[in-house]
Amino acid sequence: MKHPKTYHQKTIYKEEKKVIVEGPIPSMQLEDYYFDDGLTAFRPPKKQYEAVKSIADFEEGRVIIARDGEKIVGYATFLHPDPLERWSEIKMDDLIELGAIEVSNDYRGLKIGSSILQVAMKDSQMENYIIITTEYYWHWDMKSTGLNVWEYRKVMEKMMGKGDLIPMSTDDPEIISHPANCLLVRIGKHVPESSVETFDSLRFMGRNNQWF
């Protein structure tokens, strides 16, 4: 399967801020920018910046960024699921994962996360993919937001909905380990039924003894 990438962008204006949301961005272009110090959800900003650049080089990898000038203040990555995850048990070229989405604290309230997802989905190639994301409550920034786990889950669902990702059930042990965790999915318009059936078998691997 080929993975063509078509660039799109959107500009957000609020007060004195001008944030450009754009992508997919190649690693060569990412070299011109740097990560905001507030992007610390997964690892230190400089290390995460290097990780994101490597994803941009993958054939299927997509990086959507939000930047204030040369400073990256938000981003999302899309790539094939990690080989250690159940979603890679069956090789699917048309299954990609929203692996990370993050916005710097100083830029929250501008709907940057929603805009990143909207820009990502503008590429018609996304209609050829099943896109998943796994949400775990222990990754959520409830401390700085003041939200409880259910309020944060509602915010996440609303934001992911801007990219047409909706909750779907699964028997994945990590996801069902807490009721706030969830699997969100977007099935593109051009995904064949055979891929949907394969994906369903991944969602409910526990129903088939061959997986044990």
C-alpha positions as CSV (number, residue, x, y, z in Angstrom):
1,M,0.0,0.0,0.0
2,K,1.3,3.4,-0.9
3,H,1.1,6.3,1.7
4,P,0.9,9.6,-0.2
5,K,0.8,12.7,2.0
6,T,-0.9,16.0,1.0
7,Y,-0.1,19.1,2.9
8,H,-2.9,21.2,4.5
9,Q,-2.9,24.1,6.9
10,K,-5.1,26.3,9.1
11,T,-4.2,29.6,11.0
12,I,-5.6,30.3,14.5
13,Y,-5.7,34.0,15.6
14,K,-6.4,34.9,19.2
15,E,-5.4,38.1,20.9
16,E,-1.7,38.6,20.0
17,K,-1.1,34.9,19.1
18,K,-0.9,33.6,15.6
19,V,-0.6,29.8,15.4
20,I,-0.2,27.9,12.2
21,V,-1.5,24.3,12.2
22,E,0.0,22.4,9.3
23,G,1.1,19.0,8.0
24,P,2.0,16.4,7.3
25,I,5.5,17.9,7.8
26,P,8.7,16.1,6.7
27,S,11.6,15.8,9.1
28,M,13.7,18.1,6.9
29,Q,11.2,20.9,7.6
30,L,11.0,20.1,11.2
31,E,14.7,20.9,11.5
32,D,13.7,24.5,11.0
33,Y,11.7,24.5,14.3
34,Y,12.1,23.7,17.9
35,F,9.8,22.2,20.6
36,D,8.2,24.5,23.3
37,D,9.5,23.8,26.8
38,G,5.9,23.0,27.8
39,L,5.7,19.9,25.7
40,T,6.6,17.4,28.4
41,A,3.8,14.9,28.5
42,F,5.8,12.0,27.1
43,R,9.5,12.8,27.5
44,P,11.7,16.0,27.7
45,P,11.0,18.3,24.8
46,K,14.3,17.8,23.0
47,K,14.0,14.0,23.1
48,Q,10.4,14.1,22.0
49,Y,11.4,16.4,19.2
50,E,13.9,13.8,17.9
51,A,11.3,11.1,18.2
52,V,8.8,13.1,16.2
53,K,11.3,13.7,13.5
54,S,12.0,10.0,13.2
55,I,8.3,9.3,12.8
56,A,8.1,11.9,10.0
57,D,10.6,9.8,8.1
58,F,8.5,6.6,8.2
59,E,6.7,5.8,4.9
60,E,3.3,5.9,6.6
61,G,4.3,8.3,9.3
62,R,2.5,11.6,9.6
63,V,3.4,14.6,11.8
64,I,0.9,17.5,12.1
65,I,2.2,20.5,14.1
66,A,1.0,23.8,15.5
67,R,3.6,26.5,15.6
68,D,4.0,30.0,16.8
69,G,6.7,31.3,14.5
70,E,9.5,28.7,14.7
71,K,8.3,27.3,18.0
72,I,6.2,24.1,17.9
73,V,3.5,24.4,20.6
74,G,1.4,21.3,19.7
75,Y,1.7,18.2,17.5
76,A,0.2,14.9,16.6
77,T,1.8,11.8,15.2
78,F,0.3,9.0,13.1
79,L,2.1,5.7,12.3
80,H,1.6,2.0,12.2
81,P,0.9,0.6,15.7
82,D,3.9,-0.5,17.8
83,P,5.0,-4.1,17.1
84,L,4.6,-4.9,20.8
85,E,0.9,-3.9,20.8
86,R,-2.0,-6.2,20.0
87,W,-2.9,-4.0,17.1
88,S,0.2,-5.3,15.2
89,E,-0.6,-9.0,15.8
90,I,-2.1,-9.1,12.3
91,K,-0.2,-6.9,9.8
92,M,-2.5,-4.3,8.4
93,D,-1.1,-1.7,6.0
94,D,-4.3,0.3,6.3
95,L,-4.3,0.5,10.1
96,I,-2.5,3.5,11.6
97,E,-2.5,4.9,15.2
98,L,-2.7,8.4,16.5
99,G,0.3,7.7,18.7
100,A,0.5,11.1,20.4
101,I,-1.2,14.4,20.6
102,E,0.0,17.2,22.8
103,V,-0.4,21.0,23.3
104,S,1.7,23.2,25.5
105,N,0.0,24.5,28.6
106,D,0.6,28.1,27.5
107,Y,-1.4,27.6,24.4
108,R,-4.4,25.7,25.7
109,G,-7.8,27.3,25.2
110,L,-7.1,28.0,21.5
111,K,-8.6,24.7,20.3
112,I,-5.3,23.7,18.9
113,G,-5.8,20.0,19.6
114,S,-9.1,20.0,17.6
115,S,-7.5,22.0,14.8
116,I,-4.6,19.5,14.5
117,L,-7.1,16.7,14.1
118,Q,-9.1,18.6,11.6
119,V,-6.1,19.4,9.5
120,A,-4.9,15.8,9.7
121,M,-8.2,14.5,8.3
122,K,-8.3,17.0,5.4
123,D,-5.9,14.7,3.5
124,S,-8.1,12.4,1.3
125,Q,-5.6,9.5,2.0
126,M,-7.0,9.3,5.5
127,E,-10.1,7.8,4.0
128,N,-8.1,4.7,3.2
129,Y,-7.1,4.0,6.8
130,I,-8.6,2.7,10.0
131,I,-7.2,5.2,12.5
132,I,-7.1,4.3,16.2
133,T,-6.0,5.9,19.4
134,T,-5.9,4.4,22.9
135,E,-6.6,6.7,25.8
136,Y,-5.4,5.8,29.3
137,Y,-6.4,8.0,32.2
138,W,-2.8,7.8,33.7
139,H,-1.6,9.9,30.7
140,W,-4.1,12.7,31.3
141,D,-3.1,16.0,32.8
142,M,-5.8,16.3,35.4
143,K,-3.5,18.1,37.9
144,S,-3.1,21.3,35.9
145,T,-6.6,21.3,34.4
146,G,-8.4,20.6,37.7
147,L,-10.7,18.1,36.0
148,N,-11.6,14.7,37.4
149,V,-11.1,11.6,35.4
150,W,-14.6,11.6,33.9
151,E,-14.6,15.3,33.0
152,Y,-11.2,14.7,31.3
153,R,-12.5,11.7,29.4
154,K,-15.4,13.8,28.2
155,V,-13.0,16.5,27.0
156,M,-10.9,13.9,25.2
157,E,-13.9,12.4,23.5
158,K,-15.1,15.8,22.3
159,M,-11.7,16.7,20.9
160,M,-11.2,13.4,19.2
161,G,-14.7,13.8,17.7
162,K,-13.4,16.7,15.8
163,G,-11.3,14.2,13.9
164,D,-14.3,11.8,13.6
165,L,-12.8,9.3,16.1
166,I,-15.5,7.6,18.1
167,P,-15.3,5.2,21.0
168,M,-15.4,1.4,20.2
169,S,-15.5,-1.5,22.5
170,T,-12.6,-3.9,22.9
171,D,-11.3,-6.6,25.3
172,D,-7.8,-5.2,25.3
173,P,-6.6,-5.8,28.9
174,E,-5.0,-2.4,29.4
175,I,-8.0,-0.6,28.1
176,I,-10.6,-2.5,30.2
177,S,-8.4,-2.2,33.3
178,H,-10.1,1.1,34.1
179,P,-13.6,2.2,32.9
180,A,-12.3,5.7,31.9
181,N,-9.8,4.2,29.4
182,C,-11.0,3.9,25.9
183,L,-10.3,2.9,22.3
184,L,-11.3,5.6,19.7
185,V,-11.6,4.7,16.0
186,R,-12.1,6.4,12.7
187,I,-12.9,4.0,9.7
188,G,-12.2,5.8,6.4
189,K,-14.8,5.8,3.7
190,H,-12.7,3.7,1.3
191,V,-11.6,1.0,3.8
192,P,-12.6,-2.4,2.5
193,E,-14.9,-4.6,4.5
194,S,-12.2,-7.3,4.8
195,S,-10.0,-4.8,6.7
196,V,-12.9,-3.9,9.0
197,E,-13.4,-7.6,9.7
198,T,-9.7,-8.1,10.5
199,F,-9.7,-5.0,12.7
200,D,-12.8,-6.4,14.6
201,S,-10.8,-9.6,15.2
202,L,-8.0,-7.5,16.7
203,R,-10.5,-5.6,19.0
204,F,-11.7,-8.9,20.4
205,M,-8.7,-11.2,20.3
206,G,-9.8,-12.7,23.7
207,R,-12.8,-14.4,22.0
208,N,-10.5,-16.7,20.0
209,N,-8.3,-19.2,21.8
210,Q,-5.7,-19.1,19.0
211,W,-4.4,-15.8,20.5
212,F,-3.4,-17.5,23.8
